[in-house]
């Protein structure tokens, strides 16, 4: 069966300003990744798939876990080691969504990542690339020896043996300096070691080898925000948005960088852009917009943003405080 549909998706992800590349928790090293899986089918008719496959991959492409999930179901992957993964959704053996997930925690924790998919009729009967997907040009072809070392590095990261991962990745990049994926992974491992200086060097080298590699551009931008190099972050993230205007992460963090240099008018555009691309996953943008409007004294607009945020994050710990702010400022309905 050929499905002539276009699939747009959004995901729930924690966006942390001070350590944006990590999803942190409390407790031991064996983590659980779980979430609700929902599909909005209101815009299409006819026969629809009964179930979808959700597959967890290492960054080297090895399958960690696989589950079949129905619409409005829940997936759960248990006993995961700290590291970087890809969460892939497949329909009828075809990939429809790919989400990059970083799992790092000083101990055991549960990490929730909801996935919301929406069917949209495509009048042209074609598909456009999905937000967050890795296109063929972003997959580096390496020889068998380097491929094995890349897989061993991923396994070392899974075991939290970061020194071994660095050794393997540096061996790859030493033999083949053009391997932009290896440079990017090396940057991420350095971040896991809290070595921001070497992480930045690795990301810069990845971008030098492939200037349009969005993952490296976004990670470098987020790192520069963490280091308070806001102008550097703006330069890098502007490039990321130009290369991939459909990247919700690139838009969000560019908005964050502009907000931190007090250029609120520019920040607003990118925060709203992120929300348009990924309404659920970028819910934190509502908080940033609310803070911006509150600081400008436009409290009714701030209240609107808080209200929109609570619709998407009803379990927010400070919900009562936001509800009180909304009540005090009586936004227009």
BAFI-3210 file (N, C-alpha, C; in Angstrom, 3 decimals, decimal comma, padded with zeros to 6 digits):
// residues 333
n [1|2|3|4|5|6|7|8|9|10|11|12|13|14|15|16|17|18|19|20|21|22|23|24|25|26|27|28|29|30|31|32|33|34|35|36|37|38|39|40|41|42|43|44|45|46|47|48|49|50|51|52|53|54|55|56|57|58|59|60|61|62|63|64|65|66|67|68|69|70|71|72|73|74|75|76|77|78|79|80|81|82|83|84|85|86|87|88|89|90|91|92|93|94|95|96|97|98|99|100|101|102|103|104|105|106|107|108|109|110|111|112|113|114|115|116|117|118|119|120|121|122|123|124|125|126|127|128|129|130|131|132|133|134|135|136|137|138|139|140|141|142|143|144|145|146|147|148|149|150|151|152|153|154|155|156|157|158|159|160|161|162|163|164|165|166|167|168|169|170|171|172|173|174|175|176|177|178|179|180|181|182|183|184|185|186|187|188|189|190|191|192|193|194|195|196|197|198|199|200|201|202|203|204|205|206|207|208|209|210|211|212|213|214|215|216|217|218|219|220|221|222|223|224|225|226|227|228|229|230|231|232|233|234|235|236|237|238|239|240|241|242|243|244|245|246|247|248|249|250|251|252|253|254|255|256|257|258|259|260|261|262|263|264|265|266|267|268|269|270|271|272|273|274|275|276|277|278|279|280|281|282|283|284|285|286|287|288|289|290|291|292|293|294|295|296|297|298|299|300|301|302|303|304|305|306|307|308|309|310|311|312|313|314|315|316|317|318|319|320|321|322|323|324|325|326|327|328|329|330|331|332|333]
n.u [000,850|000,583|001,087|-000,109|000,531|001,438|003,513|003,549|005,285|005,513|007,274|007,663|009,994|012,594|013,888|016,745|018,181|020,693|022,124|021,747|022,142|021,629|019,476|018,448|018,331|017,511|018,984|020,102|022,247|020,839|018,527|015,117|013,321|010,413|007,040|003,980|002,252|000,770|-001,536|-002,900|-005,573|-007,504|-007,628|-007,653|-009,074|-010,271|-008,469|-006,245|-003,012|-002,696|-000,808|002,357|005,918|008,285|011,567|014,636|017,771|021,378|023,781|025,451|023,910|023,053|020,495|018,818|016,438|013,091|009,687|006,203|003,527|000,246|-002,004|-002,469|-001,204|001,467|004,986|007,917|011,216|013,502|016,205|018,369|021,576|023,545|023,878|023,820|021,055|018,925|015,530|013,253|010,437|008,536|006,445|004,788|007,264|008,627|010,490|009,195|009,679|012,363|014,109|016,467|017,923|019,350|020,562|021,505|022,437|023,174|022,394|019,866|016,961|013,697|012,787|010,729|009,382|007,133|005,431|003,938|002,098|000,852|-001,403|-001,445|-003,098|-001,591|-001,659|-000,117|000,738|003,208|006,137|007,645|010,811|011,112|010,939|013,823|014,717|017,399|019,130|020,286|022,685|023,846|024,902|027,831|030,018|032,123|035,161|035,485|037,054|037,025|034,285|033,746|035,187|033,742|031,311|032,195|032,916|030,413|029,331|031,051|030,319|027,741|028,394|029,355|032,037|033,833|036,427|037,493|035,788|036,518|039,164|038,771|037,236|038,958|040,919|039,607|039,079|041,680|042,734|040,936|040,190|037,977|035,623|032,840|030,724|031,956|033,556|031,515|030,299|032,473|032,625|030,277|030,867|032,980|031,523|029,978|031,998|032,326|034,056|034,218|035,818|037,299|035,115|033,930|035,944|035,842|033,229|033,466|035,315|033,827|031,912|033,541|034,277|031,791|029,819|027,021|025,952|023,503|023,085|025,601|025,902|023,703|024,268|026,715|025,866|024,174|026,015|027,601|025,784|025,565|028,137|027,965|028,682|027,156|026,955|028,517|026,951|024,637|025,616|026,273|023,829|022,170|023,171|022,425|019,616|019,305|020,290|018,565|015,563|013,324|014,031|013,114|014,556|016,829|015,595|014,442|016,693|018,096|016,330|016,537|019,220|019,120|017,357|018,910|020,816|019,330|017,700|014,859|012,818|013,716|014,044|011,409|010,303|011,686|011,094|008,323|008,452|009,648|007,617|005,598|006,646|006,964|004,787|004,317|006,768|008,340|007,264|008,382|009,089|006,918|007,166|009,505|008,686|006,676|008,185|009,599|007,523|006,477|008,632|008,615|006,412|003,989|001,675|-000,716|-000,309|001,763|000,409|-001,246|000,633|001,523|-000,823|-001,138|001,109|000,503|-001,595|-000,247|001,571|000,332|001,097|002,993|005,286|005,093|002,518|000,337|001,314|001,578|-001,094|-002,165|-000,930|-002,070|-004,765|-004,603|-003,974|-005,835|-006,107|-007,205|-009,764]
n.v [-001,198|002,197|005,057|008,099|010,532|013,245|013,506|015,247|015,962|016,362|016,607|015,876|017,371|017,997|021,147|022,563|025,420|025,944|023,584|022,449|020,188|017,900|015,501|015,423|013,639|011,948|009,463|006,032|004,472|003,000|003,674|004,622|005,130|006,537|007,090|008,647|007,714|009,206|009,776|012,137|011,737|013,153|014,571|012,860|010,150|006,748|003,561|002,945|002,501|-000,195|-000,523|000,857|000,752|001,368|002,152|001,968|003,234|003,058|005,687|004,730|003,097|000,635|-001,557|-001,081|-001,496|-002,579|-001,907|-002,547|-000,345|000,851|003,454|006,052|004,619|003,514|003,597|001,958|001,826|000,112|-000,043|001,444|002,606|005,572|007,874|008,728|008,520|007,402|007,759|006,107|006,110|003,822|003,031|000,533|-000,584|001,660|004,537|007,212|009,166|010,554|010,977|012,674|011,734|012,485|010,813|011,320|010,927|011,249|009,092|006,527|007,109|008,127|009,008|010,988|011,080|012,141|011,389|012,968|012,561|013,677|013,182|014,588|015,541|015,323|017,095|016,899|014,378|013,625|013,463|015,489|016,138|015,136|016,962|016,829|014,481|012,442|013,005|011,352|012,511|013,276|011,078|009,490|007,658|005,151|003,137|-000,450|-000,970|001,518|001,746|-000,341|000,620|002,924|001,843|000,491|002,688|003,821|001,803|001,985|004,482|003,841|002,249|004,139|004,553|006,850|007,706|005,620|005,833|008,346|007,787|005,917|007,420|009,507|008,066|007,384|009,948|010,810|009,132|009,599|012,578|013,816|012,798|013,861|013,093|011,522|013,476|015,062|013,274|012,960|015,516|015,481|013,453|014,649|016,667|015,141|014,502|016,889|018,677|021,391|022,975|021,251|020,026|022,072|022,517|020,103|020,133|022,378|021,427|019,407|020,958|022,367|020,345|019,549|021,953|022,230|020,501|019,993|018,988|019,259|022,047|022,989|021,786|023,016|025,681|025,518|024,772|027,068|028,898|027,860|028,437|031,123|032,583|034,398|035,903|034,374|032,092|033,045|033,533|030,915|029,502|030,954|030,209|027,527|027,688|028,804|026,761|024,683|025,502|024,267|023,211|022,884|022,988|024,546|027,019|027,558|027,751|029,799|031,886|031,893|032,698|035,304|036,444|036,431|038,336|040,514|041,223|041,281|041,577|040,188|037,694|036,906|036,249|033,914|032,179|031,885|030,747|028,273|027,150|026,933|024,983|022,821|022,326|020,994|019,894|022,198|023,590|024,976|027,380|029,046|029,819|031,342|033,393|034,474|035,444|037,411|039,157|039,851|041,210|043,405|044,653|043,925|042,410|041,074|039,707|038,086|036,481|035,094|033,514|031,925|030,540|029,067|027,480|025,888|024,404|022,580|021,492|020,272|019,119|020,703|021,653|024,186|025,016|026,229|028,782|029,939|029,876|031,664|034,034|034,284|034,624|037,062|038,814|038,600|037,680|038,295|036,303]
n.w [000,000|-000,863|000,900|000,441|001,978|004,118|006,855|009,768|012,750|016,304|019,404|022,905|024,817|027,137|027,609|028,591|029,914|031,132|030,890|028,163|026,564|027,915|029,467|032,571|035,678|038,761|040,833|040,006|037,383|035,488|033,259|032,384|029,459|028,327|027,057|025,852|022,874|020,254|017,601|015,517|013,579|012,337|009,966|007,827|005,898|005,460|005,296|007,955|009,516|011,883|013,875|014,979|014,724|017,214|017,505|019,165|018,633|018,798|018,196|016,286|014,799|015,738|016,851|019,846|021,339|020,492|019,880|019,319|018,909|019,424|018,253|020,607|022,538|024,755|024,919|026,268|027,245|029,047|031,495|030,365|029,474|030,169|027,497|023,939|021,779|019,017|018,531|016,739|014,599|012,832|010,065|008,470|007,738|006,897|007,679|009,553|011,406|013,257|016,193|018,078|021,087|024,166|026,856|029,978|033,275|036,734|038,160|038,547|036,627|035,407|032,190|030,317|027,102|025,089|022,010|019,371|016,536|013,383|010,831|007,622|004,744|001,581|-001,197|-003,439|-003,421|-002,508|-000,390|002,097|003,630|007,007|010,089|011,996|010,871|009,609|006,784|003,774|002,921|005,260|006,412|007,012|005,011|005,947|006,072|006,721|009,031|010,394|010,700|012,501|014,707|015,201|016,014|018,296|019,815|020,289|021,859|024,034|025,006|025,815|027,990|029,638|029,487|028,819|028,297|026,758|024,557|023,556|022,806|020,724|018,892|018,328|017,077|014,742|013,587|013,349|011,398|009,347|008,715|007,591|008,534|009,567|011,192|013,156|014,365|015,443|017,260|018,928|020,020|021,549|023,412|024,765|025,971|027,741|029,427|030,558|029,350|027,953|026,318|024,558|023,420|021,929|020,042|018,640|017,560|015,913|014,079|012,879|011,577|009,876|008,127|007,148|006,433|006,480|008,296|010,388|012,989|014,265|014,098|015,649|018,143|018,730|018,912|021,156|023,080|023,133|024,155|026,736|027,594|027,734|025,535|023,745|021,354|019,643|019,648|018,392|015,811|014,955|015,241|013,600|011,133|011,269|011,181|008,674|007,049|007,778|007,975|009,013|011,423|014,616|017,004|016,304|015,762|018,274|020,051|018,862|019,298|022,091|022,426|021,344|023,173|025,482|024,903|025,076|022,897|022,318|020,370|018,141|019,268|019,790|017,256|016,550|018,664|018,321|015,822|016,413|017,967|016,083|014,408|016,120|018,262|020,762|021,674|021,845|023,962|026,086|024,990|025,309|027,981|027,862|026,180|027,767|029,924|028,598|027,751|030,232|031,387|029,747|030,579|029,490|030,554|030,121|027,725|028,519|030,312|028,566|027,244|029,385|029,899|027,537|027,737|029,994|028,992|027,442|029,175|031,609|034,018|035,185|037,713|039,074|038,606|040,003|040,658|038,137|037,341|039,158|038,336|035,789|036,518|037,891|035,880|033,883|030,969|027,577|026,149]
ca.u [000,000|001,313|000,390|000,181|000,255|002,602|003,445|004,229|005,301|006,119|007,642|007,837|011,400|012,991|014,878|017,382|018,981|022,055|022,793|020,720|022,380|021,432|018,214|018,993|017,409|018,102|019,011|021,178|022,623|019,953|017,432|013,932|012,799|009,040|006,197|002,734|002,341|-000,551|-001,641|-004,116|-005,993|-008,746|-007,609|-007,619|-010,092|-009,855|-007,756|-005,065|-002,232|-003,141|000,269|003,615|007,103|009,175|012,863|015,693|019,068|022,569|024,138|026,155|022,921|022,689|019,186|018,859|015,136|012,042|008,341|005,047|002,619|-000,943|-002,333|-002,843|-000,531|002,660|006,190|008,805|012,501|014,066|017,606|019,221|022,769|023,713|024,420|023,017|020,267|017,906|014,220|012,734|009,084|008,358|005,111|004,873|008,693|009,187|010,733|008,415|010,168|013,606|014,303|017,730|017,704|020,531|020,219|022,598|021,943|024,118|021,856|018,687|015,885|012,718|012,783|009,525|009,416|005,912|005,532|002,658|002,134|-000,369|-001,559|-001,928|-003,231|-000,629|-002,327|000,820|001,027|004,628|006,533|008,795|011,602|010,523|011,761|014,605|015,221|018,761|019,082|021,383|023,919|024,401|025,442|029,188|030,433|033,492|035,592|035,068|037,786|036,498|032,901|033,811|035,614|032,628|030,364|032,804|032,828|029,028|029,179|031,786|029,466|026,663|028,944|029,887|033,492|034,036|037,836|037,639|035,086|037,371|040,304|038,318|036,801|040,150|041,597|038,884|039,305|043,089|042,919|040,028|039,753|036,747|034,474|032,166|029,917|032,851|033,900|030,338|030,197|033,579|032,203|029,269|031,541|033,696|030,532|029,668|033,128|032,341|035,218|033,582|036,804|037,536|033,836|033,766|036,893|035,357|032,076|033,958|035,943|032,726|031,299|034,528|034,214|030,451|029,237|025,558|025,541|022,680|023,286|026,803|025,627|022,819|024,981|027,690|025,122|023,719|027,216|028,018|024,850|025,970|029,380|027,630|029,182|025,874|027,137|028,965|025,792|023,759|026,226|026,170|022,430|021,635|023,559|021,616|018,261|019,389|020,454|017,379|014,537|012,334|014,566|012,531|015,628|017,633|014,806|014,282|017,924|018,426|015,509|017,133|020,432|018,719|016,768|019,979|021,516|018,302|017,116|013,593|011,995|014,196|013,791|009,993|010,064|012,227|010,315|007,061|008,800|009,837|006,301|004,852|007,222|006,869|003,996|004,430|008,163|008,889|006,372|009,167|009,133|005,868|007,724|010,467|007,895|006,001|009,185|009,902|006,397|006,373|009,681|008,240|005,199|002,797|001,353|-001,819|000,263|002,509|-000,582|-001,681|001,679|001,480|-002,006|-000,840|002,088|-000,167|-002,388|000,653|002,294|-000,578|001,706|004,095|005,357|004,661|001,261|-000,495|001,859|001,216|-002,537|-002,412|-000,517|-003,097|-005,974|-004,344|-003,816|-007,066|-005,899|-008,381|-010,022]
ca.v [000,000|003,451|006,083|009,431|011,450|013,913|013,329|016,253|015,451|017,163|015,745|016,511|017,247|018,954|022,098|023,122|026,562|025,895|022,388|022,069|018,951|016,763|015,289|014,992|013,100|011,548|008,038|005,185|004,587|002,241|004,620|004,217|006,109|006,140|008,202|008,371|007,759|009,610|010,203|012,874|011,252|013,857|015,179|011,858|009,108|005,492|002,587|003,478|001,432|-000,617|-000,317|001,445|000,257|002,363|001,496|002,763|002,935|003,812|006,615|003,979|002,368|-000,657|-001,570|-001,336|-002,072|-002,393|-002,175|-002,177|000,476|001,336|004,846|006,330|003,678|004,012|002,776|002,009|001,149|000,068|-000,436|002,120|003,284|006,946|007,987|009,382|007,536|007,859|007,152|006,073|005,588|003,225|002,610|-000,379|-000,730|002,923|005,499|008,441|010,170|010,217|011,952|012,531|011,769|012,356|010,312|011,364|011,098|010,740|007,867|005,978|008,080|007,916|010,129|010,923|011,727|011,855|011,577|013,321|012,550|014,182|012,955|015,726|015,185|015,969|017,147|016,532|012,960|013,428|013,692|016,350|015,581|015,371|017,674|015,945|013,320|012,511|012,720|010,498|013,282|013,451|009,799|009,399|006,305|004,880|001,770|-001,452|-000,784|002,698|001,453|-001,132|001,501|003,823|001,045|000,266|003,956|003,935|000,862|002,550|005,541|003,154|001,763|005,327|004,532|007,969|007,753|004,678|006,398|009,413|007,146|005,327|008,473|010,236|007,193|007,534|011,285|010,913|008,451|010,175|013,867|014,315|012,118|014,887|012,443|011,142|014,712|015,478|012,355|013,287|016,702|015,089|012,723|015,644|017,328|014,218|014,603|018,287|019,330|022,260|023,504|020,253|019,793|023,125|022,261|018,978|020,586|023,274|020,625|018,758|021,969|022,658|019,271|019,593|023,201|022,191|019,425|020,736|018,508|019,892|023,477|023,218|021,441|024,072|026,849|025,284|024,818|028,473|029,509|027,386|029,136|032,549|033,209|034,557|036,354|033,203|031,212|033,637|033,307|029,495|029,090|031,598|029,307|026,311|028,006|029,016|025,428|023,866|026,352|023,424|022,694|023,578|023,235|025,679|028,227|027,799|028,201|031,121|032,792|031,975|033,510|036,707|036,892|036,622|039,588|041,558|041,586|040,579|041,584|039,094|036,440|036,565|035,605|032,552|031,365|031,530|029,828|026,961|026,654|026,559|023,745|021,736|022,961|020,328|019,787|023,518|024,259|025,882|028,698|029,875|030,395|032,385|034,519|035,079|036,219|038,587|040,088|040,348|042,215|044,606|045,206|043,519|041,258|040,284|038,791|037,084|035,547|034,240|032,511|030,980|029,712|028,123|026,524|024,946|023,478|021,557|020,890|020,388|018,621|021,596|021,743|025,498|025,332|027,150|030,134|030,455|030,111|032,902|035,130|034,399|035,185|038,454|039,669|038,457|037,792|038,217|034,964]
ca.w [000,000|-000,892|001,683|-000,084|003,077|004,671|008,290|010,580|014,102|017,361|020,501|024,192|025,178|028,158|027,117|029,765|029,507|031,623|030,363|027,206|025,842|028,787|030,162|033,845|036,659|040,010|041,033|039,453|035,990|034,596|033,037|031,626|028,514|028,039|026,645|025,151|021,425|019,791|016,210|015,153|012,253|012,022|008,636|006,769|005,964|004,859|006,106|008,622|010,140|013,209|014,840|014,535|015,430|017,801|017,595|019,791|018,046|019,157|017,116|015,244|014,019|016,333|017,495|021,291|021,687|019,490|020,383|018,493|019,714|018,732|018,513|021,996|023,421|025,440|024,772|027,427|027,116|030,401|031,695|029,388|029,978|029,713|026,155|022,908|021,040|018,088|018,715|015,369|014,405|011,508|009,649|007,330|007,442|006,419|008,760|009,439|012,354|013,948|017,262|018,788|022,533|024,998|028,188|030,939|034,626|037,730|038,748|037,889|036,449|034,353|031,252|029,504|025,796|024,341|020,561|018,769|015,072|012,766|009,402|006,834|003,328|000,690|-002,492|-004,507|-003,324|-002,235|001,002|002,328|004,715|008,322|011,045|012,829|010,148|009,120|005,357|003,340|002,821|006,597|006,864|006,473|004,651|006,393|005,765|007,697|010,291|011,073|011,077|013,728|015,795|015,500|016,796|019,610|020,548|020,758|022,971|025,169|025,561|026,531|029,260|030,308|029,398|027,913|027,887|025,656|023,404|023,016|022,159|019,464|017,966|017,886|016,135|013,469|013,017|013,004|010,111|008,341|009,272|006,976|009,135|010,366|012,228|014,253|015,072|016,216|018,400|019,830|020,767|022,534|024,489|025,568|026,820|028,822|030,349|030,995|028,750|026,962|025,369|023,514|022,733|020,923|018,959|017,838|016,785|014,871|013,022|012,155|010,708|008,832|007,143|006,525|006,952|006,565|009,204|011,335|014,357|014,804|014,238|016,793|019,371|018,996|019,370|022,530|023,921|023,298|025,108|028,048|027,940|027,731|024,311|023,071|019,971|018,899|019,502|017,372|014,492|014,605|015,139|012,395|010,045|011,381|010,710|007,223|006,445|008,056|008,584|009,682|012,683|015,768|017,969|015,846|015,982|019,715|020,692|018,329|020,094|023,433|022,351|021,181|024,435|026,457|024,588|025,212|021,607|022,444|019,155|017,294|019,976|019,642|015,962|016,530|019,600|017,651|014,749|017,024|018,378|014,874|013,899|017,107|019,331|022,051|022,069|022,131|024,918|026,920|024,350|025,915|029,211|027,502|025,683|028,918|030,654|027,781|027,823|031,607|031,559|028,991|031,175|028,737|031,388|029,578|026,737|029,286|030,859|027,461|027,014|030,500|029,729|026,463|028,250|030,889|028,177|026,928|030,300|032,758|035,247|035,540|039,174|039,575|037,924|040,786|040,539|036,818|037,343|039,898|037,455|034,757|037,149|038,251|034,710|033,087|029,520|026,725|025,621]
c.u [000,881|000,494|000,797|-000,267|001,556|002,457|004,235|004,225|005,885|006,364|007,859|009,265|011,750|014,089|015,476|018,331|020,437|022,818|021,904|020,960|022,080|020,010|018,596|017,921|018,136|018,069|020,074|021,434|021,747|018,662|016,279|013,481|011,401|008,251|004,923|002,951|000,943|-000,491|-002,969|-004,482|-007,218|-008,794|-007,601|-008,735|-009,528|-009,091|-006,483|-004,305|-002,774|-002,071|001,488|004,741|007,909|010,486|013,871|017,030|020,185|022,905|024,903|025,213|022,544|021,335|019,357|017,583|014,177|010,703|007,314|004,041|001,431|-001,149|-002,882|-002,272|000,663|003,812|007,043|010,057|013,227|015,546|018,536|020,418|022,792|024,318|023,459|022,332|019,449|016,639|013,505|011,326|008,985|006,910|005,254|006,302|009,331|009,332|009,920|008,870|011,431|013,918|015,622|017,489|019,031|020,095|021,463|022,020|022,992|023,640|020,626|017,591|014,926|012,668|011,577|009,693|008,172|006,135|004,131|002,835|000,806|-000,359|-002,074|-001,972|-002,249|-001,189|-001,416|001,164|002,487|004,892|007,652|009,565|011,034|011,494|012,516|015,137|016,666|018,726|020,334|022,710|024,584|024,918|026,793|029,549|031,891|033,863|035,274|035,757|037,230|035,045|032,862|034,222|034,515|031,589|030,900|032,742|031,429|028,782|029,898|030,985|028,327|027,128|029,490|031,408|033,908|035,488|038,076|036,959|035,913|038,538|039,915|037,946|037,982|040,969|040,945|039,207|040,773|043,378|042,112|039,456|038,450|035,481|033,756|031,283|030,772|033,273|032,738|030,155|031,287|033,234|031,207|029,900|032,325|032,727|030,136|030,780|033,263|033,594|034,714|034,563|037,033|036,260|033,644|034,708|036,392|034,169|032,514|034,594|034,877|032,108|032,240|034,453|032,866|029,706|027,727|025,070|024,830|022,917|024,498|026,579|024,772|023,536|026,023|026,991|024,668|024,895|027,649|027,057|025,242|027,218|029,201|028,307|027,979|026,015|027,616|027,827|024,858|024,309|026,023|024,723|021,726|021,962|022,693|020,206|018,255|019,483|019,185|016,316|013,457|012,843|013,996|013,604|016,463|016,888|014,702|015,558|018,438|017,598|016,079|018,369|020,099|018,111|017,851|020,845|020,531|017,829|015,786|012,767|012,413|013,908|012,356|009,744|010,526|011,517|008,984|007,316|008,977|008,503|005,461|005,335|006,970|006,111|004,162|005,869|008,783|008,023|007,113|009,279|008,047|006,374|008,685|009,738|007,189|006,971|009,524|008,782|006,239|007,404|009,380|006,968|003,923|002,260|000,183|-001,311|001,093|001,559|-001,088|-000,656|001,708|000,299|-001,775|000,153|001,410|-001,074|-001,524|001,407|001,444|000,018|002,889|004,116|004,845|003,363|000,441|000,000|001,475|-000,285|-002,890|-002,046|-001,580|-004,361|-005,786|-004,321|-004,895|-006,826|-007,190|-008,540|-010,345]
c.v [001,241|004,495|007,445|010,456|012,122|013,880|014,422|015,740|016,484|016,241|016,547|016,301|018,324|019,839|022,820|024,230|026,403|024,670|021,753|020,759|017,722|016,719|014,676|014,467|012,735|010,036|007,355|005,283|003,836|003,033|003,988|005,383|005,657|007,347|007,735|008,528|008,033|010,092|010,916|012,487|012,009|014,399|014,158|010,841|007,827|004,609|003,212|002,332|001,092|-000,316|000,291|000,786|001,438|001,659|002,457|002,294|003,641|004,727|005,914|003,112|001,000|-000,542|-001,930|-002,039|-001,801|-002,742|-001,817|-001,475|000,888|002,810|004,998|005,290|004,333|003,044|002,924|001,183|001,247|-000,307|000,154|002,758|004,727|006,954|008,691|008,308|008,227|007,059|007,249|005,477|005,078|002,840|001,767|-000,440|000,522|003,892|006,770|009,513|009,650|011,335|011,662|012,704|011,588|011,939|010,383|011,676|010,582|009,446|007,435|007,024|007,610|009,169|009,974|011,711|011,310|012,129|011,825|013,386|013,051|013,873|014,230|015,306|015,994|015,940|016,728|015,064|012,658|013,660|014,713|015,756|016,033|016,128|016,648|014,722|013,535|012,106|011,959|011,236|013,490|012,145|009,598|007,940|006,110|003,428|000,842|-001,257|000,386|002,488|000,656|-000,275|002,474|003,095|000,768|001,535|004,154|003,005|001,366|003,667|004,927|002,671|002,897|005,306|005,602|008,087|006,823|005,206|007,493|008,811|006,599|006,390|009,295|009,392|007,323|008,866|011,502|010,279|009,094|011,488|014,399|013,711|013,057|014,280|012,053|012,372|015,171|014,592|012,642|014,516|016,367|014,338|013,681|016,401|016,440|014,194|016,008|019,036|020,201|022,768|022,526|019,943|020,825|022,909|021,153|019,384|021,504|022,494|019,889|019,723|022,365|021,611|019,217|020,804|023,166|021,058|020,065|020,288|019,159|021,388|023,766|022,901|022,492|025,325|026,709|025,338|026,257|029,247|029,122|028,117|030,653|033,309|033,416|035,005|035,203|032,227|031,734|033,371|031,859|029,075|029,764|030,751|028,052|026,539|028,205|027,674|024,610|024,712|025,566|022,814|023,510|023,908|024,442|026,987|028,565|028,389|029,511|032,177|032,988|032,864|034,993|037,261|037,239|037,843|040,752|042,103|040,841|040,519|040,481|037,747|035,972|035,789|034,153|031,647|030,941|030,583|028,411|026,343|026,229|025,214|022,564|022,247|022,323|020,307|021,111|024,298|025,247|027,277|029,618|030,542|031,525|033,616|035,239|035,937|037,510|039,624|040,665|041,431|043,506|045,246|044,855|042,249|040,433|039,290|037,710|036,027|034,590|033,138|031,478|030,018|028,655|027,059|025,463|023,975|022,298|020,820|020,991|019,927|019,473|021,831|023,066|025,955|026,376|028,591|030,754|030,742|031,386|034,123|035,359|035,058|036,674|039,375|039,492|038,633|037,683|036,811|035,052]
c.w [000,000|-000,146|001,156|000,938|003,470|006,173|008,977|012,005|015,056|018,527|021,763|024,625|026,187|027,597|028,311|029,334|029,908|031,132|029,299|026,477|026,684|029,298|031,495|034,765|037,919|040,103|040,171|037,970|035,016|034,406|032,257|030,750|028,119|027,548|025,972|023,648|020,878|018,347|016,008|013,727|011,737|010,598|007,497|006,972|005,358|005,831|006,673|009,278|011,534|014,247|014,161|015,322|015,948|018,106|018,202|019,240|018,805|017,992|015,999|014,427|014,561|017,037|018,977|021,739|020,533|020,138|019,316|019,382|018,858|019,030|019,925|022,964|024,099|025,191|026,031|027,139|028,456|030,361|030,639|030,082|029,482|028,313|025,222|022,069|019,953|018,356|017,372|015,353|012,974|011,284|008,400|006,790|006,844|007,590|008,529|010,411|013,006|014,929|017,960|020,286|023,243|026,392|029,055|032,305|035,602|038,367|037,987|037,779|035,362|033,491|030,341|028,219|025,023|022,853|020,014|017,254|014,528|011,275|008,745|005,376|002,506|-000,724|-003,630|-004,487|-003,073|-000,764|001,043|003,493|006,049|009,197|011,872|012,108|009,723|007,652|004,953|003,300|004,167|007,188|006,206|006,212|005,046|006,083|006,929|009,048|011,077|011,499|012,377|014,915|016,205|016,356|018,190|020,460|021,105|021,935|024,218|025,822|026,355|027,900|030,122|030,387|028,396|027,446|026,704|024,394|022,745|022,244|020,788|018,442|017,464|016,910|014,751|012,816|012,657|011,653|008,994|008,873|008,690|007,575|010,101|011,447|013,420|015,059|015,956|017,441|019,418|020,659|021,859|023,697|025,373|026,485|027,991|029,858|030,930|030,527|027,600|025,918|024,224|022,740|021,629|019,751|018,034|016,983|015,638|013,728|012,203|011,150|009,584|007,725|006,429|007,084|007,128|007,470|010,399|012,779|015,003|015,028|015,470|018,102|019,739|019,504|020,806|023,503|024,163|024,200|026,525|028,535|027,981|026,587|023,401|021,619|019,092|018,648|018,413|015,976|014,044|014,370|013,958|011,167|010,071|010,849|009,198|006,500|006,585|008,746|009,311|010,976|013,846|016,800|017,576|016,077|017,465|020,316|020,109|019,048|021,487|023,433|022,196|022,470|025,441|026,147|024,540|023,871|021,473|021,170|018,205|017,945|019,763|018,360|015,966|017,526|018,969|016,483|015,268|017,415|017,176|014,340|014,825|018,328|020,701|022,536|022,458|023,125|025,806|026,305|024,898|027,192|028,892|026,974|026,817|029,718|029,918|027,896|029,228|031,865|030,842|029,528|030,433|029,391|030,855|028,532|027,429|029,838|029,784|027,214|028,140|030,346|028,634|026,929|029,118|030,144|027,717|028,036|031,561|034,080|035,700|037,056|039,756|038,919|038,691|040,686|039,196|036,735|038,090|039,055|036,379|035,328|037,449|037,046|033,644|031,587|028,750|026,201|024,137]
res [x|x|x|x|x|x|x|x|x|x|x|x|x|x|x|x|x|x|x|x|x|x|x|x|x|x|x|x|x|x|x|x|x|x|x|x|x|x|x|x|x|x|x|x|x|x|x|x|x|x|x|x|x|x|x|x|x|x|x|x|x|x|x|x|x|x|x|x|x|x|x|x|x|x|x|x|x|x|x|x|x|x|x|x|x|x|x|x|x|x|x|x|x|x|x|x|x|x|x|x|x|x|x|x|x|x|x|x|x|x|x|x|x|x|x|x|x|x|x|x|x|x|x|x|x|x|x|x|x|x|x|x|x|x|x|x|x|x|x|x|x|x|x|x|x|x|x|x|x|x|x|x|x|x|x|x|x|x|x|x|x|x|x|x|x|x|x|x|x|x|x|x|x|x|x|x|x|x|x|x|x|x|x|x|x|x|x|x|x|x|x|x|x|x|x|x|x|x|x|x|x|x|x|x|x|x|x|x|x|x|x|x|x|x|x|x|x|x|x|x|x|x|x|x|x|x|x|x|x|x|x|x|x|x|x|x|x|x|x|x|x|x|x|x|x|x|x|x|x|x|x|x|x|x|x|x|x|x|x|x|x|x|x|x|x|x|x|x|x|x|x|x|x|x|x|x|x|x|x|x|x|x|x|x|x|x|x|x|x|x|x|x|x|x|x|x|x|x|x|x|x|x|x|x|x|x|x|x|x|x|x|x|x|x|x|x|x|x|x|x|x|x|x|x|x|x|x|x|x|x|x|x|x]
***
